[in-house]
């Protein structure tokens, strides 16, 4: 699931306002859930990830989740840390790739 948190009181106030269909901002955010499985069937890709040196990164294929098919995401994987402080740790980030015009 994609988790959203309110960063200020203005967002909290906006959650109480309904759109033209009577759906609140908070209700819209709750529809953004789903799952994505990044399958790695290519043995050379798996080996490259296993042997990754510091700050090497790998991108998943782009994907869409839930009821917003025009929003594209990908996962960015750092199998050996994304910087020197995280060497030896797996870091994985969800990246927003694109949104539809007028979103």
C-alpha positions, 0 to 999 in steps of 0.5 A, a space after each residue: 500500500 502507498 501510505 500518505 501522511 498529512 504534512 500540515 493543517 491545510 491538508 487536514 482542512 482540505 480532507 473535509 471538503 467534498 468534490 462535486 461527487 461528494 467524495 472527500 480528499 481523504 476518501 480519494 487517497 484511500 483508493 490508492 492501494 494495490 500491489 506490484 510484484 517485481 519478477 526477476 526471471 533473468 539469471 544475469 539480472 539476479 546475479 548483477 543485483 547479488 554482486 552489486 557494489 556500493 551505490 549501484 542501482 536497478 530500476 523495475 519496469 514501470 507499473 500502474 496501481 489501483 484506480 489511477 491508470 495514468 500514474 506510473 511508478 517504478 521501484 529503485 533498488 540499491 542492493 548495497 546501499 544508496 550511499 557510503 553510510 548505507 553500504 551493506 544494506 538493501 535500500 528500495 524506493 518507490 519513484 513516481 515516474 509520470 502523472 497525467 496532464 491536469 492531475 
